[in-house]
Amino acid sequence: MTAVAQRRSLPGFGLTMGLTITWLSLMILIPLAGLFVKTAELSFAEFWSTVTAPRTLHALKISFGLAFAAACVNLVAGLLIVWALVRYRFPGRRIFDAIVDIPFALPTAVAGIALTTLFAQKGWLGAPLAALGIKVAFTPLGIFLAMIFIGIPFVVRTVQPVLLDLDTELEEAAECLGASRWQTIWRVILPSLTPALLTGFALAFARAVGEYGSVIFIAGNLPNVSEIAPLLIVIRLSEFRYADATAIAVVMLVFSFLIIFVLNRIQHWAQSRSLATA
């Protein structure tokens, strides 16, 4: 009876699974396999020489390092924004809530041009910063700000529904038992939000690593200074060095997958731990 019930609970399982595998293969697996097939045209020595070249290593360092730093900033800033939007009522709250989604809807090129104009040495924010000796546009700092801009909605929209569903009675019970406000946040609220926070962090990081449009205008694109890995891939393609381009892409793919896999395992552990202590 149980097996029959399970089969009936998912009607058309064979058809839907077949369509799912076909769709994933056509849209994801086959294109990714193409990267490895094209890269296989290089010998191991050629592959190693390409991915360990100083220019390539610096571009990868810029992309992954700044993406990780931007995701960390978005993790903290996104949590603060979510807390304000969910727990407080103030004039214009709905407007601020809608503003969070602007990086989703705004074309990345438009975002890059806007940030470059704003933080250029004669821009509204760039001029006062330049007077203090801080140059933003056409530097790694500009890349960092662009990655924060495009990543913040991922954290906010991932954590917001979880905080909305969080039962406030748990906080009231903790306070009745003598817990301070910080103890309630640290021991009751944050453990419940940790899986969502890690998911938002992973999404913001993944988006920042592969971001091109909003970063390319403010980066300056100077080799060994402010050149990102996606731009280097485009340069190699324009030079008709397709295997070299796919080699860099494979390195980015493998490292991104490993980082996101580790984050997902940590998220699963945190979720299992919170369910065990519930």
Summary of the structure (lengths in Angstrom):
residues: 278
radius of gyration: 22.8
end to end distance: 32.2
largest distance: 76.3
contacts: 827
relative contact order: 0.13
helix: 81%
strand: 0%
